[in-house]
Amino acid sequence: MGGYSCNEHCCHLVDGSCSIYENRPFVCRLFGTSEDLKCGGCIPEKYLSSAETQKLVSQYVAIKKKQETENA
């Protein structure tokens, strides 16, 4: 995943901050906001449910596939 490993370490973290924040991948935007992608130090007002998270991921994948088809 472009410099990410499954052990929750990101090569884009510099001094505890995201060095690519404005261009971070979709999964990073969900991290800490979903029941499925909880962050130890993140406590949102409400976590997205697993179903809500899956719906967003499905919509994102559909958009990316459409963009790839249009750009082919």
CORURDA-V979829 format. One record per backbone hydrogen bond with DSSP energy under -1.0 kcal/mol. CO is the residue of the C=O (numbers start at 0). NH is the residue of the N-H. Records with the same first field share a line. If there is no record, write none. Layout:
# CORURDA-V979829
CO = NH, NH
This chain:
# CORURDA-V979829
2 = 10
8 = 4
9 = 12
11 = 18
13 = 16
16 = 13
19 = 22
20 = 23
24 = 28
25 = 29
26 = 30
29 = 32
32 = 47
36 = 31
38 = 41
47 = 34
48 = 52
49 = 53
50 = 54
51 = 55
52 = 56
53 = 57
54 = 58
55 = 59
56 = 60
57 = 61
58 = 62
59 = 63
60 = 64
61 = 65
62 = 66
63 = 67
64 = 68
65 = 69
66 = 70
